[in-house]
Amino acid sequence: MIKNLVKTLKDNSILIPKKDIYNFNKNSNSKDAIYPLSVFVFENPKINHNTRLKCHLELIKISKQKKCDFSIAHNLSLSSRVYSVLGFYNDAIENDLEALKIWRNIKNDSLAINGEISSFANLGNIYLDLGLFKRALLNFEKGLELLKKCKQDLIPFIRINLGLGHTYSRLNQYKRAESYYNKALIESKKTKNPLIIIPCKVSAADMKLNYKDYNGAINDYKSILNSIDNIDDVNYKKSILSHLGVCYLRLKKYSLAKKYFKMYLDLIKDKNMFEDLPGALSQIGQVYYKQKNIEKSLLF
């Protein structure tokens, strides 16, 4: 049943842990059999987004074959996040709306509330990316309301508060954004999980960038970069390299700005993250424009 999944990953030089394959084959509980595979696919930094998407769509098929609603909704929600990163917003919204219907019909699993909150967080982030701030806030606030019913609310709490922080930051309401970011950062430390703590630290550093405290932001970004190197995460690394370039650009330290924008560009090319390529090229073009090298600027 998981041959296609194994092959897709193997074609990209990724091997599923033997314990997860054994668990899938032997575990009579479909949710417990599929869940570790879903987490492995979503969290493995060596899997590129296109491959990750194929795997989650395959896991949805497997979940339907096993008639496991929880796993169907879980992988719909995870695939929505990948669709969103790739810019396929219609597919992302469609998957989360479908997931929401399933989460609401699961009555015998307390984690269904977590799933519902996750889908609202996803939708909020999608509408935020599209610049639809009222819709973003509406979905984050729905998730915030559901936190009252959530027993294991640590991760949902962090995602919703980060989302609200991001939205108010985009609306230039920095004090309000900062309050949500602080709540998320405090709770994230309880997880002791770098993958959860790092995005909260990045958001806190972003506030310094918003307040034009460029040197403070640079110090924070470089500190986070050291943590990222220990866990081999690509997504936050590329974000920080880009933000470091922005800080140096605004400080008019053009050689350092180019250095970090070039590192950002090289990382994207190395990991085949072509959805980020236009932005990376544009940033290098901005440096040359500031240096009044118009021909090179236009080239990028």
Secondary structure, 3 states (H helix, E strand, C coil): CCHHHHHHHHCCCCCCCHHHHHHHHHCCCHHHHHHHHHHHHHHCCCCCHHHHHHHHHHHHHHHHHCCCHHHHHHHHHHHHHHHHHCCCHHHHHHHHHHHHHHHHHCCCCCHHHHHHHHHHHHHHHHHHHCCCHHHHHHHHHHHHHHHHHCCCCHHHHHHHHHHHHHHHHHCCCHHHHHHHHHHHHHHHHHHCCHHHHHHHHHHHHHHHHHCCCHHHHHHHHHHHHHHHHHHCCCHHHHHHHHHHHHHHHHCCCHHHHHHHHHHHHHHHHHCCCHHHHHHHHHHHHHHHHHCCCHHHHHHC
